[in-house]
Amino acid sequence: MPSSQGFSHASHAVSHMTDTQHVIEPVPARGGLRRLRLGDLDTVAPAGGRLPLPWADFRQAVETEVRRARLDDRTLAVATVTMRPTTGPGPWPPPAVLDRVRSVGDAIQLAVGPDEQLVLLIPSIRRRPDAEVVIHRLAQVLNEPLTDGGVDHHLAPRIGAALLDTAGLGTARVDGDGPAGRSGDRAGDGVDLLLDGARMANERCDHRHPAMLYHPYHRLRRERRTQLAGELREAVLAGTIGAAIQPAFDLRNGSLVAVEAFARWQRPGGGPVPPLEFVPLAAELGLDHLLTAQVLARAVELLARTDGRSRPGSGPSQPVTLWLNVTPDELLHPDFESLIRSVVGEHPAVIPGIELSPSPPAEHGEVHDTLRRLVDAGARAAIGDFGIGNANLTVVPHLPFDSVKIDRALVRRISGPTDPAGVVDHLAGLAHRLDLEVTAQGIETRDQLRLVASAGCQLGQGFSFAPPTSDPTTIARWFHR
């Protein structure tokens, strides 16, 4: 079974399943649709047709299932699936993707929507936990790389789904009652609501949580997101984005070795906005490079006030690595390389560090070439979020990484005096065998600190040492511990 690392709370249910077919109730074929069994070429198709369904036929299938579900006291889900496209010729979606969808449930119907997203109909769901199992299983099987000509293609799936019985979706509008000629329109309205809910859930997915069910707060978040987008654009263009830095200390001698930069945004009259909310929004708005440039400039200023050098014991001062969280797309921005080179050339006490998250596919030559040039120029490179999602060591032979950052979510799972699963010890051992420096992030307790040190992590970062700050006095103390 594929690895279940990196999936959210419902993934534990998936990891103990060998078959998800039982959560989707079999429904006799009606209305010109035939359901094909596992092993057939197509999962579901109109009689005499093939998958994917034409969009109009797919909508009709959803409308039919909406009416049946209301009559039979069942529910259903509609899901949207976004994936990184494969390269080279061939149909989209690739047949292997259809096979994997079919392996999760042979009643699942599939189409390609007007926006080129894959859209799934998951009929005959008994209850919400069953839907969670199905979408997490879908994310799990689609996350496994596709191999073509000896090259692995990582699809990085994101799956958002909406249930018919979710509050605000398909309740008042799809009951099928009302004046003659209106029931079809109401069912159609329900399809649009389901699709909209699935898209909203999809927007909330990331590499940590690749599958998500719609909840009414997603709609509220979308409304807030729309409001924030205009304000964020103004803030970035005005250059008013701030930064905070958090230290990473050598667990062997206590010296400051590195800091990580975080974006900070204070809305005028509205208080601070969490980075997890506005940083992805900046990327959607095409402002991620400008945001990164401002964060880098502010962080360098903070280090410059203390001369930016660490003093391990009584020895000579050492440059400090300044880590930036960067996506592969951002790395390939036309101005990113010159931005990093300017730090190397103008601030000898600071080593710019590029923490890539999520990890790029091993076959991504352009990422490799750009990263290699920056490392040759004096920068460093690290795998971010190591141990979850797509962050893995398969890219190390192809990309010039010298460090890994064990994700805070894994460190936080350590409870009491032991690491029950031995996860941190295992990951640190893997990294050491490839001669990679290991930083444990998210250290909050003495037990966590002791265990990551005993596992061989060279560096530690987290609230146990210090939270992110922009206070010069606090930062100066880090250099003189």
C-alpha positions in Angstrom: 0.0 0.0 0.0 1.4 3.5 -0.7 2.7 5.5 2.2 0.1 7.5 4.2 2.6 10.1 5.3 1.5 13.7 5.1 -2.2 13.2 5.1 -4.5 14.8 7.6 -6.5 13.4 10.5 -8.6 11.0 8.5 -5.5 9.3 6.9 -5.2 6.9 9.8 -8.5 5.3 8.7 -7.1 4.9 5.2 -3.9 3.3 6.4 -5.8 0.4 7.9 -7.9 -0.2 4.9 -7.2 -2.6 2.2 -10.4 -1.9 0.2 -12.6 1.2 0.1 -15.2 -0.4 -2.1 -17.4 -1.2 0.9 -18.0 2.4 1.8 -19.7 3.1 -1.6 -23.0 1.3 -1.8 -23.6 -0.6 -5.0 -26.4 1.0 -7.0 -28.1 -0.7 -10.0 -27.4 0.9 -13.3 -30.2 3.1 -14.5 -30.9 5.9 -16.9 -28.5 4.8 -19.6 -25.5 4.6 -17.4 -23.6 1.3 -16.8 -21.1 0.8 -14.0 -18.2 -1.4 -15.0 -16.3 -3.5 -12.5 -12.6 -3.2 -11.5 -10.5 -4.6 -14.3 -12.6 -3.1 -17.1 -11.0 -0.4 -19.2 -13.4 2.3 -17.9 -14.9 2.8 -14.5 -18.2 4.4 -15.5 -19.5 5.4 -18.9 -22.7 6.0 -20.8 -23.9 2.8 -22.5 -21.5 2.3 -25.4 -19.2 5.2 -24.3 -16.0 5.6 -22.5 -14.5 7.6 -19.6 -14.1 10.5 -19.0 -17.8 11.4 -19.4 -18.7 14.4 -21.5 -19.3 17.4 -19.2 -23.0 17.7 -20.0 -23.5 13.9 -19.3 -21.6 14.2 -16.1 -23.8 17.0 -14.8 -26.9 15.0 -15.8 -25.5 12.0 -13.8 -25.0 14.2 -10.8 -28.5 15.6 -11.0 -29.9 12.1 -11.2 -27.9 11.0 -8.2 -29.0 14.1 -6.3 -32.7 13.2 -6.7 -32.1 9.5 -5.9 -30.1 10.3 -2.8 -32.9 12.5 -1.5 -35.4 9.8 -2.1 -33.3 6.9 -0.7 -31.9 8.7 2.4 -28.4 8.4 1.0 -25.8 11.1 0.3 -23.2 11.7 -2.4 -20.1 13.7 -2.9 -18.7 15.7 -5.8 -14.9 16.2 -5.8 -12.6 18.4 -7.8 -9.0 17.1 -8.4 -6.1 19.3 -9.3 -2.8 17.7 -10.3 0.6 18.7 -11.7 0.3 17.9 -15.4 2.6 15.2 -16.9 4.9 16.1 -19.7 5.0 14.6 -23.2 2.3 13.4 -25.5 -0.7 11.3 -24.4 -4.2 11.8 -23.2 -5.2 13.8 -20.2 -5.9 12.4 -17.7 -3.5 9.5 -18.3 -5.0 6.1 -18.3 -3.0 5.2 -15.1 -4.9 8.0 -13.3 -8.2 6.5 -14.3 -7.0 3.1 -13.2 -6.1 4.5 -9.7 -9.5 6.3 -9.4 -11.2 3.0 -10.3 -9.1 1.1 -7.7 -10.7 3.2 -5.0 -14.3 2.7 -6.1 -15.7 1.3 -9.2 -18.9 3.4 -8.9 -17.0 6.7 -9.1 -17.7 8.7 -12.2 -15.3 11.1 -13.7 -15.2 14.0 -16.1 -13.0 16.9 -17.1 -14.6 20.2 -16.2 -14.6 23.4 -18.2 -11.6 24.6 -16.2 -9.7 21.5 -17.0 -10.0 20.1 -13.5 -10.9 16.5 -13.0 -14.3 16.2 -11.4 -15.6 13.1 -9.6 -19.0 11.9 -8.6 -18.9 9.6 -5.6 -22.4 8.2 -5.2 -24.1 6.3 -2.5 -22.1 7.5 0.5 -23.6 6.5 3.8 -22.0 9.1 6.0 -19.4 11.8 6.2 -16.6 9.6 7.6 -17.0 7.3 4.6 -16.5 10.3 2.3 -13.3 11.3 4.2 -12.0 7.8 3.7 -12.6 7.8 0.0 -11.1 11.2 -0.7 -8.0 10.5 1.4 -7.6 7.2 -0.3 -7.8 8.9 -3.7 -5.1 11.4 -2.6 -3.0 8.5 -1.4 -3.1 6.5 -4.6 -2.7 9.6 -6.9 0.2 10.8 -4.8 2.2 7.7 -6.0 4.5 8.8 -8.9 3.7 7.8 -12.5 6.6 6.2 -14.2 7.1 6.9 -17.9 10.2 5.8 -19.7 12.0 5.3 -16.4 11.2 8.8 -15.2 8.9 9.4 -12.2 6.2 12.1 -12.6 4.8 13.4 -9.3 1.2 14.5 -9.7 0.9 16.3 -6.3 -2.9 15.8 -6.1 -5.2 18.2 -4.3 -8.8 16.9 -3.7 -11.7 19.0 -2.5 -15.1 17.4 -2.0 -18.6 18.6 -1.0 -21.3 16.3 0.4 -24.9 16.7 -0.6 -26.0 16.9 3.0 -23.5 19.5 4.1 -25.3 22.6 5.5 -26.0 25.1 2.7 -25.4 22.6 -0.1 -28.1 20.7 -1.9 -30.7 21.0 0.9 -33.5 23.4 0.0 -32.8 23.5 -3.7 -32.6 19.9 -4.7 -35.5 18.2 -3.1 -37.2 17.8 -6.5 -40.5 19.2 -5.2 -42.3 22.2 -6.6 -44.0 23.4 -9.7 -43.8 21.2 -12.8 -40.8 21.9 -14.8 -38.8 23.3 -11.9 -37.4 20.2 -10.3 -34.7 19.8 -12.9 -33.6 23.3 -12.4 -33.4 22.8 -8.7 -31.3 19.7 -9.1 -29.1 21.7 -11.5 -28.7 24.4 -8.8 -27.7 21.7 -6.4 -25.0 20.5 -8.9 -23.6 24.0 -9.0 -23.6 24.3 -5.3 -21.8 21.0 -4.9 -19.2 22.0 -7.5 -18.7 25.4 -5.9 -18.3 23.7 -2.5 -15.8 21.2 -3.9 -13.8 24.0 -5.4 -13.7 25.9 -2.2 -12.5 22.9 -0.3 -9.9 22.3 -3.0 -8.6 25.8 -2.6 -7.9 25.0 1.1 -5.8 21.9 0.3 -2.0 22.0 0.4 0.8 19.5 0.4 0.2 18.9 4.1 -3.5 18.4 3.7 -4.1 17.2 0.1 -7.7 16.1 0.6 -10.5 18.1 2.3 -14.3 18.1 2.7 -16.3 21.3 2.3 -17.4 23.0 5.4 -19.5 26.2 5.6 -16.6 28.1 7.0 -14.9 27.7 3.6 -17.4 30.1 2.2 -16.8 32.6 4.9 -13.0 32.2 4.3 -13.5 32.8 0.6 -15.4 36.1 1.4 -12.6 37.1 3.8 -10.0 36.1 1.2 -11.6 38.3 -1.4 -11.4 41.3 1.0 -7.9 40.5 2.0 -6.7 40.2 -1.6 -7.2 43.9 -2.4 -5.6 45.0 0.9 -2.6 42.6 0.4 -1.9 43.8 -3.1 -1.8 47.4 -1.8 0.5 46.4 1.1 3.0 44.5 -1.1 3.1 47.2 -3.8 3.6 49.8 -1.0 6.5 47.8 0.5 4.9 47.6 3.9 5.3 43.8 4.5 7.4 43.1 7.6 9.6 40.2 8.7 10.4 38.2 11.8 13.3 35.7 12.3 13.6 32.7 14.5 16.9 31.2 15.5 18.3 27.7 15.0 21.0 26.7 17.5 23.7 24.1 17.4 22.5 21.4 19.8 26.1 20.4 20.6 27.6 23.8 21.7 24.6 26.2 21.9 25.8 28.6 19.2 23.6 30.4 16.8 24.0 28.8 13.4 21.0 29.9 11.3 17.7 31.9 11.4 14.5 31.4 9.4 12.7 34.4 8.0 8.9 34.7 8.2 6.6 37.3 6.6 4.5 39.6 8.8 1.6 41.7 7.7 -0.3 44.1 9.9 -3.6 45.3 8.4 -4.2 48.9 9.1 -6.9 48.9 11.8 -7.3 45.2 11.4 -4.5 43.5 13.4 -2.0 40.9 12.2 -2.9 38.4 9.5 -1.5 34.8 9.9 1.2 34.0 7.3 -0.5 30.7 6.5 -3.4 32.9 5.2 -1.7 35.7 3.3 1.4 34.0 1.9 -0.5 31.5 -0.3 -2.8 34.4 -1.3 0.2 36.4 -2.4 1.2 33.5 -4.6 -2.2 33.3 -6.2 -2.1 37.1 -6.9 1.3 36.7 -8.5 2.9 38.8 -5.7 5.1 36.0 -4.2 8.4 37.3 -5.6 7.8 40.8 -4.4 6.7 39.5 -1.0 9.9 37.3 -0.7 12.1 40.2 -1.7 10.6 42.4 1.0 10.9 39.7 3.7 14.6 39.0 2.7 15.4 42.7 2.8 13.8 43.1 6.3 15.5 40.0 7.6 18.9 41.1 6.4 18.3 44.5 8.1 17.6 42.7 11.4 20.8 40.7 11.2 22.8 43.7 10.1 22.0 45.5 13.4 23.9 42.7 15.2 26.6 42.4 12.5 25.0 39.1 11.5 27.7 36.9 12.8 27.5 34.1 15.3 30.2 33.6 18.0 30.6 29.9 18.9 32.5 30.0 22.3 35.6 32.1 22.1 36.4 31.2 18.4 36.1 33.5 15.4 32.7 34.8 14.3 30.9 32.8 11.7 28.4 33.8 9.0 24.8 33.0 9.8 22.5 31.2 7.3 19.3 33.1 6.6 16.7 30.5 5.4 13.8 31.5 3.1 10.8 29.3 2.4 10.6 29.1 -1.4 8.4 27.1 -3.7 9.8 25.6 -6.9 7.7 28.1 -9.0 9.1 31.0 -7.0 12.7 29.7 -7.5 12.2 30.0 -11.2 11.0 33.6 -11.1 13.2 35.6 -13.6 14.4 37.9 -10.8 14.9 35.4 -8.0 18.4 34.4 -8.9 19.7 38.0 -8.9 17.9 38.6 -5.6 19.9 35.9 -3.9 23.1 36.8 -5.6 22.8 40.4 -4.3 22.7 39.1 -0.7 25.8 37.0 -1.4 27.7 39.9 -2.8 26.6 42.7 -0.4 26.3 40.9 2.9 29.2 38.6 3.6 28.0 37.9 7.2 24.8 36.3 5.8 24.5 33.1 3.8 21.2 33.0 2.0 19.5 29.6 2.4 16.8 28.4 0.0 14.4 26.0 1.8 12.3 24.4 -1.0 8.9 23.2 0.0 7.3 21.1 -1.5 10.2 19.2 -2.9 10.4 19.5 -6.7 10.2 16.4 -8.9 13.6 14.9 -9.4 13.3 15.3 -13.2 12.8 19.0 -13.0 15.9 20.1 -14.9 15.3 23.9 -14.7 15.0 23.8 -10.9 18.2 21.7 -10.7 20.1 24.2 -12.9 18.9 27.3 -11.1 19.6 25.8 -7.7 23.0 24.6 -8.7 24.0 28.1 -10.0 22.9 29.7 -6.7 24.7 27.1 -4.5 27.9 27.6 -6.6 27.5 31.3 -6.0 27.5 30.8 -2.2 23.9 30.0 -1.2 22.7 26.9 0.6 19.7 24.6 -0.2 17.5 22.5 2.1 14.5 20.2 1.8 11.7 21.8 3.8 8.9 20.0 5.6 11.0 16.8 5.6 9.1 13.7 6.5 5.6 14.8 5.3 3.8 15.2 2.0 6.1 15.1 -1.0 9.3 16.0 0.9 11.6 13.0 0.5 15.2 12.1 -0.2 14.6 10.8 -3.7 15.6 14.2 -5.1 18.9 14.5 -3.2 21.0 12.8 -5.9 19.6 15.2 -8.4 19.5 18.5 -6.5 22.3 20.2 -4.5 20.8 20.0 -1.0 23.1 20.1 2.0 20.4 20.2 4.7 16.9 18.9 5.7 14.4 20.4 8.0 12.4 17.8 9.9 8.8 19.2 10.0 7.4 20.6 13.2 4.4 18.3 12.9 6.6 15.2 13.4 8.5 16.7 16.3 5.2 17.7 18.1 4.1 14.0 17.9 6.8 13.2 20.5 5.0 12.9 23.8 6.7 12.4 27.1 10.1 10.9 27.4 9.9 8.8 24.2 9.3 9.0 20.5 6.8 6.1 20.2 7.2 5.6 16.4 10.9 6.5 16.3 10.1 8.7 13.3 12.6 11.5 14.1 15.4 9.0 14.7 14.7 7.2 11.4 14.6 10.5 9.4 17.7 11.8 11.0 19.5 8.5 10.2 18.4 8.6 6.6 19.7 12.2 6.2 23.0 11.5 7.9 23.7 8.6 5.5 23.5 11.2 2.7 25.7 13.6 4.6 22.9 16.2 5.2 22.7 18.6 8.1 19.5 18.0 10.1 17.4 20.7 11.8 14.5 19.7 14.0 11.8 22.3 13.8 9.0 23.0 16.3 10.8 22.0 19.5 8.6 23.1 22.4 9.5 20.9 25.4 12.6 19.6 27.1 11.7 16.0 26.2 11.5 17.0 22.5 14.8 18.7 22.8 16.5 15.8 24.4 15.1 13.3 21.9 16.0 15.2 18.8 19.5 15.7 20.1 19.8 12.0 20.9 18.5 11.2 17.4 21.5 13.0 15.9 19.8 16.3 14.8 22.6 18.9 14.7 20.4 22.0 14.9 17.2 22.8 16.8 14.6 25.4 16.3 11.3 26.2 18.1 9.6 28.0 20.9 11.7 26.1 23.4 14.5 28.5 22.2 12.7 31.5 21.0 9.6 32.5 19.0 10.0 34.5 15.7 10.7 38.2 16.5 11.8 41.4 15.0 13.0 42.9 18.3 16.7 43.9 17.8 17.5 43.5 21.5 16.2 39.9 21.6 18.0 39.1 18.4 21.3 40.5 19.8 21.0 38.1 22.7 20.9 35.1 20.4 24.4 36.0 19.2 25.9 36.3 22.6 24.4 33.2 24.4 
